[in-house]
């Protein structure tokens, strides 16, 4: 699977939750920390996004040997472990 699909899907997921919470951002900086203040996500929002990542790509970021810190880390996990 090309790397751009997971990036596009993850960006849509994060922005959807961000906007649902009243946010106005239109793009995701993949070097942003998962729970950084830029997107106003809380731990439940993050769990929702990660559950969707697992559903779509068969990869659980929460079970990674090294947990992701930034959104780019999530992309790397997906691309390296996609089933």
N, C-alpha and C positions, 0 to 999 in steps of 0.2 A: 504494500500500500504506500503510495507517495506520502512524504512527510507533510505536504500542504493540507491534506484532508484532516488529519488529526489536529493540526494547528487551527484550521478554519472551524472545525467542530468545537474545539475547546474554547476558542474565542467567542463563538455564539453562545455556548453554555454560560460562560462567565458573565458576558454582557446581559444575557437574559435575566439572570439572577440579580445582577447589579441594578438593572433598570426596574425590576420588580420592587427593589428596595428604595426606589426613588432616585437612583443615580442617572447621570446624563452622559457618561462617557460613551464614545463611539468606537473605540478600538482598545485592544489589550496589549500592553507592553509586557512581553513574555519574560522580562527580567524583573518584574514586580513580584514581591513576596506574596505568597498565597493569602495571607491574612493582613497584608499591608493596608494602610488607611486609604489608599487610592480608590479602592472599589467598595469599601464599606461592607465587606463580607464578614459574617461571623462564623463560628465553628459549625453551626447547623447548615449554613449556606455551603460551606466547603464540603461537608459530608454529602450533601445533595449532589454537588458537582462531581465529586469523586465516585459516587455510586453510579452516576450516569456514564462516566468514563469507563468504569468497569463493565457496565452493561453493553456499551457500544463497542469496546475494543478488547474485552476479555482480560484486562490488566487492572489490578488493584493497586493504586499508588500507596495505599495505607500498608500494604504488605511488602513493599520494596525493602531491600536490604538497607538502603539509605533513603529515608523519607525525603520527598521533594521539598525544597525551600521556596523555589520560584516556579512560575508557570512553565518555563522552558524545561525544567526538570521533569515535569509531568509528560511533556511531549517526548522527551528522550526515553522515558520508561515505556510509553506506548509504542514508539517506533522500534525499540529494541526487543520488545516482548510480545508484540501483536501476534495473535493466533490466527 
